[in-house]
Amino acid sequence: MTIEIPDQLLAQIGISIEALMLKLAIELFKEEKITLGQGSQLAGIHQIQFQRELAKCKIPIHYDIEDFEEDMKTLAKLRKQ
């Protein structure tokens, strides 16, 4: 899908398209509508950079006990190799 935003409107509100997409990604992530990976993709930046942007806004990464348990299983498998 393509969304067109007139350059004039961006100039009028004083924001670049990159900054607008980052703001949108951050808001959607905050509302738990998208994942970290989807947010970084939408913002057009690396996932680590997206995490830094979230930290600047004091937005925690969604990481629950199930994620932790999965990570522990993955680590255990990697240690066996």
Biopython code that builds the backbone (N, CA, C, O; Angstrom):
import numpy as np
from Bio.PDB.StructureBuilder import StructureBuilder

atoms = [
    (1, "MET", "N", (0.840, -1.159, 0.000)),
    (1, "MET", "CA", (0.000, 0.000, 0.000)),
    (1, "MET", "C", (0.897, 1.237, 0.000)),
    (1, "MET", "O", (1.950, 1.252, 0.637)),
    (2, "THR", "N", (0.485, 2.227, -0.691)),
    (2, "THR", "CA", (1.217, 3.479, -0.765)),
    (2, "THR", "C", (0.362, 4.605, -0.209)),
    (2, "THR", "O", (-0.815, 4.746, -0.543)),
    (3, "ILE", "N", (0.974, 5.389, 0.634)),
    (3, "ILE", "CA", (0.312, 6.569, 1.183)),
    (3, "ILE", "C", (1.114, 7.772, 0.731)),
    (3, "ILE", "O", (2.326, 7.834, 0.937)),
    (4, "GLU", "N", (0.449, 8.710, 0.125)),
    (4, "GLU", "CA", (1.130, 9.916, -0.327)),
    (4, "GLU", "C", (0.856, 11.058, 0.633)),
    (4, "GLU", "O", (-0.290, 11.364, 0.963)),
    (5, "ILE", "N", (1.940, 11.677, 1.071)),
    (5, "ILE", "CA", (1.842, 12.834, 1.958)),
    (5, "ILE", "C", (2.519, 13.989, 1.234)),
    (5, "ILE", "O", (3.717, 13.933, 0.960)),
    (6, "PRO", "N", (1.781, 15.007, 0.932)),
    (6, "PRO", "CA", (2.372, 16.126, 0.185)),
    (6, "PRO", "C", (3.559, 16.748, 0.910)),
    (6, "PRO", "O", (3.518, 16.960, 2.122)),
    (7, "ASP", "N", (4.612, 17.035, 0.158)),
    (7, "ASP", "CA", (5.796, 17.685, 0.729)),
    (7, "ASP", "C", (5.415, 18.989, 1.413)),
    (7, "ASP", "O", (5.986, 19.352, 2.441)),
    (8, "GLN", "N", (4.449, 19.687, 0.836)),
    (8, "GLN", "CA", (4.002, 20.963, 1.402)),
    (8, "GLN", "C", (3.471, 20.765, 2.817)),
    (8, "GLN", "O", (3.749, 21.572, 3.704)),
    (9, "LEU", "N", (2.711, 19.696, 3.033)),
    (9, "LEU", "CA", (2.169, 19.419, 4.362)),
    (9, "LEU", "C", (3.295, 19.096, 5.336)),
    (9, "LEU", "O", (3.297, 19.581, 6.467)),
    (10, "LEU", "N", (4.252, 18.279, 4.902)),
    (10, "LEU", "CA", (5.384, 17.956, 5.767)),
    (10, "LEU", "C", (6.159, 19.218, 6.142)),
    (10, "LEU", "O", (6.545, 19.405, 7.295)),
    (11, "ALA", "N", (6.376, 20.075, 5.151)),
    (11, "ALA", "CA", (7.087, 21.328, 5.411)),
    (11, "ALA", "C", (6.291, 22.223, 6.353)),
    (11, "ALA", "O", (6.857, 22.883, 7.224)),
    (12, "GLN", "N", (4.989, 22.238, 6.173)),
    (12, "GLN", "CA", (4.115, 23.080, 7.001)),
    (12, "GLN", "C", (4.164, 22.654, 8.467)),
    (12, "GLN", "O", (4.170, 23.498, 9.363)),
    (13, "ILE", "N", (4.199, 21.353, 8.706)),
    (13, "ILE", "CA", (4.240, 20.883, 10.092)),
    (13, "ILE", "C", (5.667, 20.708, 10.587)),
    (13, "ILE", "O", (5.891, 20.402, 11.758)),
    (14, "GLY", "N", (6.632, 20.901, 9.696)),
    (14, "GLY", "CA", (8.036, 20.890, 10.092)),
    (14, "GLY", "C", (8.587, 19.535, 10.470)),
    (14, "GLY", "O", (9.282, 19.402, 11.477)),
    (15, "ILE", "N", (8.280, 18.518, 9.664)),
    (15, "ILE", "CA", (8.759, 17.170, 9.946)),
    (15, "ILE", "C", (9.166, 16.496, 8.639)),
    (15, "ILE", "O", (8.552, 16.714, 7.594)),
    (16, "SER", "N", (10.199, 15.685, 8.714)),
    (16, "SER", "CA", (10.611, 14.921, 7.534)),
    (16, "SER", "C", (9.787, 13.645, 7.464)),
    (16, "SER", "O", (9.181, 13.237, 8.455)),
    (17, "ILE", "N", (9.765, 13.026, 6.315)),
    (17, "ILE", "CA", (9.031, 11.769, 6.163)),
    (17, "ILE", "C", (9.635, 10.690, 7.065)),
    (17, "ILE", "O", (8.914, 9.849, 7.602)),
    (18, "GLU", "N", (10.971, 10.719, 7.230)),
    (18, "GLU", "CA", (11.640, 9.735, 8.089)),
    (18, "GLU", "C", (11.210, 9.908, 9.542)),
    (18, "GLU", "O", (10.936, 8.930, 10.238)),
    (19, "ALA", "N", (11.155, 11.160, 9.994)),
    (19, "ALA", "CA", (10.734, 11.426, 11.370)),
    (19, "ALA", "C", (9.268, 11.057, 11.576)),
    (19, "ALA", "O", (8.895, 10.556, 12.636)),
    (20, "LEU", "N", (8.449, 11.302, 10.578)),
    (20, "LEU", "CA", (7.024, 10.949, 10.662)),
    (20, "LEU", "C", (6.845, 9.440, 10.769)),
    (20, "LEU", "O", (6.047, 8.962, 11.576)),
    (21, "MET", "N", (7.583, 8.694, 9.961)),
    (21, "MET", "CA", (7.475, 7.235, 9.995)),
    (21, "MET", "C", (7.981, 6.688, 11.328)),
    (21, "MET", "O", (7.426, 5.723, 11.854)),
    (22, "LEU", "N", (9.029, 7.298, 11.875)),
    (22, "LEU", "CA", (9.530, 6.874, 13.180)),
    (22, "LEU", "C", (8.477, 7.135, 14.251)),
    (22, "LEU", "O", (8.225, 6.271, 15.092)),
    (23, "LYS", "N", (7.863, 8.304, 14.231)),
    (23, "LYS", "CA", (6.810, 8.622, 15.204)),
    (23, "LYS", "C", (5.646, 7.633, 15.100)),
    (23, "LYS", "O", (5.110, 7.183, 16.113)),
    (24, "LEU", "N", (5.268, 7.305, 13.880)),
    (24, "LEU", "CA", (4.180, 6.351, 13.671)),
    (24, "LEU", "C", (4.563, 4.973, 14.217)),
    (24, "LEU", "O", (3.769, 4.326, 14.900)),
    (25, "ALA", "N", (5.775, 4.534, 13.911)),
    (25, "ALA", "CA", (6.235, 3.225, 14.383)),
    (25, "ALA", "C", (6.281, 3.181, 15.909)),
    (25, "ALA", "O", (5.859, 2.197, 16.516)),
    (26, "ILE", "N", (6.787, 4.233, 16.521)),
    (26, "ILE", "CA", (6.868, 4.286, 17.980)),
    (26, "ILE", "C", (5.476, 4.231, 18.602)),
    (26, "ILE", "O", (5.256, 3.503, 19.570)),
    (27, "GLU", "N", (4.554, 4.984, 18.059)),
    (27, "GLU", "CA", (3.194, 5.003, 18.608)),
    (27, "GLU", "C", (2.507, 3.647, 18.458)),
    (27, "GLU", "O", (1.861, 3.169, 19.391)),
    (28, "LEU", "N", (2.645, 3.036, 17.300)),
    (28, "LEU", "CA", (2.034, 1.723, 17.086)),
    (28, "LEU", "C", (2.659, 0.663, 17.991)),
    (28, "LEU", "O", (1.962, -0.213, 18.503)),
    (29, "PHE", "N", (3.972, 0.747, 18.184)),
    (29, "PHE", "CA", (4.647, -0.184, 19.097)),
    (29, "PHE", "C", (4.160, 0.038, 20.522)),
    (29, "PHE", "O", (3.869, -0.918, 21.240)),
    (30, "LYS", "N", (4.073, 1.280, 20.921)),
    (30, "LYS", "CA", (3.611, 1.630, 22.269)),
    (30, "LYS", "C", (2.221, 1.070, 22.535)),
    (30, "LYS", "O", (1.929, 0.613, 23.640)),
    (31, "GLU", "N", (1.367, 1.106, 21.521)),
    (31, "GLU", "CA", (0.002, 0.588, 21.648)),
    (31, "GLU", "C", (-0.066, -0.924, 21.456)),
    (31, "GLU", "O", (-1.151, -1.506, 21.458)),
    (32, "GLU", "N", (1.102, -1.562, 21.288)),
    (32, "GLU", "CA", (1.218, -3.009, 21.081)),
    (32, "GLU", "C", (0.476, -3.482, 19.835)),
    (32, "GLU", "O", (-0.073, -4.583, 19.802)),
    (33, "LYS", "N", (0.471, -2.629, 18.813)),
    (33, "LYS", "CA", (-0.162, -2.982, 17.529)),
    (33, "LYS", "C", (0.851, -3.644, 16.603)),
    (33, "LYS", "O", (0.471, -4.397, 15.706)),
    (34, "ILE", "N", (2.159, -3.366, 16.816)),
    (34, "ILE", "CA", (3.211, -3.951, 15.991)),
    (34, "ILE", "C", (4.345, -4.441, 16.888)),
    (34, "ILE", "O", (4.481, -4.023, 18.037)),
    (35, "THR", "N", (5.147, -5.332, 16.334)),
    (35, "THR", "CA", (6.288, -5.871, 17.065)),
    (35, "THR", "C", (7.500, -4.968, 16.905)),
    (35, "THR", "O", (7.477, -4.002, 16.143)),
    (36, "LEU", "N", (8.546, -5.293, 17.627)),
    (36, "LEU", "CA", (9.795, -4.550, 17.528)),
    (36, "LEU", "C", (10.337, -4.605, 16.101)),
    (36, "LEU", "O", (10.762, -3.587, 15.553)),
    (37, "GLY", "N", (10.320, -5.790, 15.507)),
    (37, "GLY", "CA", (10.793, -5.943, 14.136)),
    (37, "GLY", "C", (9.953, -5.156, 13.142)),
    (37, "GLY", "O", (10.487, -4.516, 12.237)),
    (38, "GLN", "N", (8.653, -5.207, 13.313)),
    (38, "GLN", "CA", (7.769, -4.453, 12.428)),
    (38, "GLN", "C", (7.975, -2.952, 12.602)),
    (38, "GLN", "O", (7.930, -2.193, 11.634)),
    (39, "GLY", "N", (8.201, -2.534, 13.838)),
    (39, "GLY", "CA", (8.434, -1.118, 14.103)),
    (39, "GLY", "C", (9.702, -0.616, 13.436)),
    (39, "GLY", "O", (9.715, 0.456, 12.831)),
    (40, "SER", "N", (10.764, -1.394, 13.550)),
    (40, "SER", "CA", (12.018, -0.981, 12.920)),
    (40, "SER", "C", (11.879, -0.968, 11.404)),
    (40, "SER", "O", (12.434, -0.100, 10.730)),
    (41, "GLN", "N", (11.141, -1.927, 10.874)),
    (41, "GLN", "CA", (10.906, -1.971, 9.424)),
    (41, "GLN", "C", (10.092, -0.752, 8.976)),
    (41, "GLN", "O", (10.429, -0.117, 7.978)),
    (42, "LEU", "N", (9.050, -0.433, 9.692)),
    (42, "LEU", "CA", (8.208, 0.714, 9.350)),
    (42, "LEU", "C", (9.004, 2.016, 9.423)),
    (42, "LEU", "O", (8.847, 2.903, 8.584)),
    (43, "ALA", "N", (9.858, 2.115, 10.436)),
    (43, "ALA", "CA", (10.674, 3.318, 10.611)),
    (43, "ALA", "C", (11.842, 3.366, 9.623)),
    (43, "ALA", "O", (12.447, 4.418, 9.417)),
    (44, "GLY", "N", (12.149, 2.228, 9.023)),
    (44, "GLY", "CA", (13.242, 2.183, 8.058)),
    (44, "GLY", "C", (14.615, 2.244, 8.709)),
    (44, "GLY", "O", (15.570, 2.751, 8.121)),
    (45, "ILE", "N", (14.706, 1.721, 9.934)),
    (45, "ILE", "CA", (15.972, 1.726, 10.649)),
    (45, "ILE", "C", (16.249, 0.342, 11.223)),
    (45, "ILE", "O", (15.353, -0.498, 11.307)),
    (46, "HIS", "N", (17.500, 0.115, 11.618)),
    (46, "HIS", "CA", (17.888, -1.165, 12.215)),
    (46, "HIS", "C", (17.160, -1.340, 13.552)),
    (46, "HIS", "O", (16.829, -0.363, 14.225)),
    (47, "GLN", "N", (16.920, -2.585, 13.916)),
    (47, "GLN", "CA", (16.182, -2.878, 15.140)),
    (47, "GLN", "C", (16.862, -2.292, 16.384)),
    (47, "GLN", "O", (16.182, -1.822, 17.296)),
    (48, "ILE", "N", (18.179, -2.319, 16.422)),
    (48, "ILE", "CA", (18.898, -1.754, 17.576)),
    (48, "ILE", "C", (18.646, -0.246, 17.661)),
    (48, "ILE", "O", (18.423, 0.290, 18.746)),
    (49, "GLN", "N", (18.683, 0.429, 16.523)),
    (49, "GLN", "CA", (18.415, 1.869, 16.516)),
    (49, "GLN", "C", (16.979, 2.159, 16.953)),
    (49, "GLN", "O", (16.722, 3.128, 17.668)),
    (50, "PHE", "N", (16.041, 1.302, 16.514)),
    (50, "PHE", "CA", (14.644, 1.477, 16.929)),
    (50, "PHE", "C", (14.534, 1.320, 18.444)),
    (50, "PHE", "O", (13.802, 2.069, 19.091)),
    (51, "GLN", "N", (15.253, 0.357, 19.013)),
    (51, "GLN", "CA", (15.245, 0.182, 20.467)),
    (51, "GLN", "C", (15.790, 1.429, 21.157)),
    (51, "GLN", "O", (15.278, 1.840, 22.198)),
    (52, "ARG", "N", (16.819, 2.025, 20.582)),
    (52, "ARG", "CA", (17.368, 3.263, 21.163)),
    (52, "ARG", "C", (16.337, 4.386, 21.127)),
    (52, "ARG", "O", (16.204, 5.152, 22.082)),
    (53, "GLU", "N", (15.614, 4.473, 20.020)),
    (53, "GLU", "CA", (14.570, 5.508, 19.898)),
    (53, "GLU", "C", (13.468, 5.274, 20.921)),
    (53, "GLU", "O", (12.955, 6.228, 21.506)),
    (54, "LEU", "N", (13.100, 4.019, 21.143)),
    (54, "LEU", "CA", (12.095, 3.699, 22.159)),
    (54, "LEU", "C", (12.596, 4.090, 23.542)),
    (54, "LEU", "O", (11.843, 4.626, 24.355)),
    (55, "ALA", "N", (13.868, 3.821, 23.805)),
    (55, "ALA", "CA", (14.451, 4.168, 25.106)),
    (55, "ALA", "C", (14.433, 5.675, 25.323)),
    (55, "ALA", "O", (14.166, 6.137, 26.433)),
    (56, "LYS", "N", (14.713, 6.445, 24.275)),
    (56, "LYS", "CA", (14.670, 7.910, 24.386)),
    (56, "LYS", "C", (13.278, 8.376, 24.815)),
    (56, "LYS", "O", (13.133, 9.359, 25.541)),
    (57, "CYS", "N", (12.258, 7.649, 24.350)),
    (57, "CYS", "CA", (10.867, 7.999, 24.679)),
    (57, "CYS", "C", (10.390, 7.309, 25.955)),
    (57, "CYS", "O", (9.232, 7.440, 26.349)),
    (58, "LYS", "N", (11.305, 6.569, 26.598)),
    (58, "LYS", "CA", (10.988, 5.824, 27.827)),
    (58, "LYS", "C", (9.870, 4.801, 27.617)),
    (58, "LYS", "O", (9.002, 4.614, 28.470)),
    (59, "ILE", "N", (9.918, 4.145, 26.453)),
    (59, "ILE", "CA", (8.943, 3.104, 26.131)),
    (59, "ILE", "C", (9.639, 1.759, 26.286)),
    (59, "ILE", "O", (10.613, 1.481, 25.586)),
    (60, "PRO", "N", (9.145, 0.915, 27.204)),
    (60, "PRO", "CA", (9.805, -0.377, 27.430)),
    (60, "PRO", "C", (9.571, -1.350, 26.271)),
    (60, "PRO", "O", (8.563, -1.299, 25.567)),
    (61, "ILE", "N", (10.544, -2.224, 26.114)),
    (61, "ILE", "CA", (10.419, -3.294, 25.127)),
    (61, "ILE", "C", (9.423, -4.308, 25.683)),
    (61, "ILE", "O", (9.463, -4.635, 26.869)),
    (62, "HIS", "N", (8.541, -4.799, 24.840)),
    (62, "HIS", "CA", (7.570, -5.806, 25.267)),
    (62, "HIS", "C", (8.301, -7.141, 25.394)),
    (62, "HIS", "O", (8.604, -7.785, 24.390)),
    (63, "TYR", "N", (8.576, -7.545, 26.600)),
    (63, "TYR", "CA", (9.330, -8.764, 26.860)),
    (63, "TYR", "C", (8.729, -9.404, 28.093)),
    (63, "TYR", "O", (8.920, -8.935, 29.215)),
    (64, "ASP", "N", (7.999, -10.484, 27.865)),
    (64, "ASP", "CA", (7.316, -11.099, 28.997)),
    (64, "ASP", "C", (7.980, -12.411, 29.383)),
    (64, "ASP", "O", (9.014, -12.776, 28.824)),
    (65, "ILE", "N", (7.398, -13.110, 30.323)),
    (65, "ILE", "CA", (7.969, -14.346, 30.851)),
    (65, "ILE", "C", (8.089, -15.418, 29.769)),
    (65, "ILE", "O", (9.039, -16.201, 29.773)),
    (66, "GLU", "N", (7.138, -15.455, 28.854)),
    (66, "GLU", "CA", (7.211, -16.437, 27.773)),
    (66, "GLU", "C", (8.411, -16.165, 26.869)),
    (66, "GLU", "O", (9.088, -17.096, 26.434)),
    (67, "ASP", "N", (8.672, -14.891, 26.590)),
    (67, "ASP", "CA", (9.842, -14.527, 25.795)),
    (67, "ASP", "C", (11.123, -14.950, 26.519)),
    (67, "ASP", "O", (12.044, -15.486, 25.903)),
    (68, "PHE", "N", (11.170, -14.706, 27.809)),
    (68, "PHE", "CA", (12.329, -15.081, 28.611)),
    (68, "PHE", "C", (12.543, -16.592, 28.571)),
    (68, "PHE", "O", (13.665, -17.055, 28.364)),
    (69, "GLU", "N", (11.492, -17.350, 28.765)),
    (69, "GLU", "CA", (11.603, -18.812, 28.762)),
    (69, "GLU", "C", (12.074, -19.328, 27.401)),
    (69, "GLU", "O", (12.875, -20.260, 27.330)),
    (70, "GLU", "N", (11.577, -18.725, 26.328)),
    (70, "GLU", "CA", (12.030, -19.102, 24.983)),
    (70, "GLU", "C", (13.510, -18.810, 24.803)),
    (70, "GLU", "O", (14.251, -19.617, 24.242)),
    (71, "ASP", "N", (13.930, -17.652, 25.283)),
    (71, "ASP", "CA", (15.345, -17.292, 25.194)),
    (71, "ASP", "C", (16.205, -18.263, 25.985)),
    (71, "ASP", "O", (17.295, -18.621, 25.539)),
    (72, "MET", "N", (15.744, -18.690, 27.136)),
    (72, "MET", "CA", (16.494, -19.648, 27.951)),
    (72, "MET", "C", (16.609, -20.995, 27.241)),
    (72, "MET", "O", (17.661, -21.631, 27.302)),
    (73, "LYS", "N", (15.556, -21.437, 26.574)),
    (73, "LYS", "CA", (15.590, -22.694, 25.818)),
    (73, "LYS", "C", (16.588, -22.581, 24.657)),
    (73, "LYS", "O", (17.351, -23.509, 24.387)),
    (74, "THR", "N", (16.569, -21.458, 23.994)),
    (74, "THR", "CA", (17.492, -21.238, 22.877)),
    (74, "THR", "C", (18.927, -21.261, 23.365)),
    (74, "THR", "O", (19.784, -21.879, 22.734)),
    (75, "LEU", "N", (19.202, -20.600, 24.477)),
    (75, "LEU", "CA", (20.552, -20.603, 25.042)),
    (75, "LEU", "C", (21.002, -22.001, 25.423)),
    (75, "LEU", "O", (22.153, -22.370, 25.189)),
    (76, "ALA", "N", (20.108, -22.778, 26.005)),
    (76, "ALA", "CA", (20.444, -24.148, 26.380)),
    (76, "ALA", "C", (20.791, -24.979, 25.153)),
    (76, "ALA", "O", (21.732, -25.771, 25.192)),
    (77, "LYS", "N", (20.051, -24.813, 24.074)),
    (77, "LYS", "CA", (20.334, -25.548, 22.831)),
    (77, "LYS", "C", (21.684, -25.141, 22.265)),
    (77, "LYS", "O", (22.457, -25.986, 21.814)),
    (78, "LEU", "N", (21.966, -23.842, 22.291)),
    (78, "LEU", "CA", (23.228, -23.349, 21.755)),
    (78, "LEU", "C", (24.421, -23.852, 22.561)),
    (78, "LEU", "O", (25.485, -24.109, 21.996)),
    (79, "ARG", "N", (24.258, -23.995, 23.858)),
    (79, "ARG", "CA", (25.361, -24.497, 24.711)),
    (79, "ARG", "C", (25.671, -25.951, 24.427)),
    (79, "ARG", "O", (26.810, -26.383, 24.600)),
    (80, "LYS", "N", (24.681, -26.715, 23.994)),
    (80, "LYS", "CA", (24.862, -28.140, 23.702)),
    (80, "LYS", "C", (25.614, -28.366, 22.397)),
    (80, "LYS", "O", (26.157, -29.447, 22.172)),
    (81, "GLN", "N", (25.648, -27.367, 21.548)),
    (81, "GLN", "CA", (26.283, -27.538, 20.229)),
    (81, "GLN", "C", (27.768, -27.525, 20.304)),
    (81, "GLN", "O", (28.439, -27.658, 19.281)),
]
sb = StructureBuilder()
sb.init_structure("model")
sb.init_model(0)
sb.init_chain("A")
sb.init_seg("    ")
for serial, (resi, resn, name, xyz) in enumerate(atoms, 1):
    if name == "N":
        sb.init_residue(resn, " ", resi, " ")
    sb.init_atom(name, np.array(xyz, "f"), 0.0, 1.0, " ", f" {name:<3s}", serial, name[0])
structure = sb.get_structure()
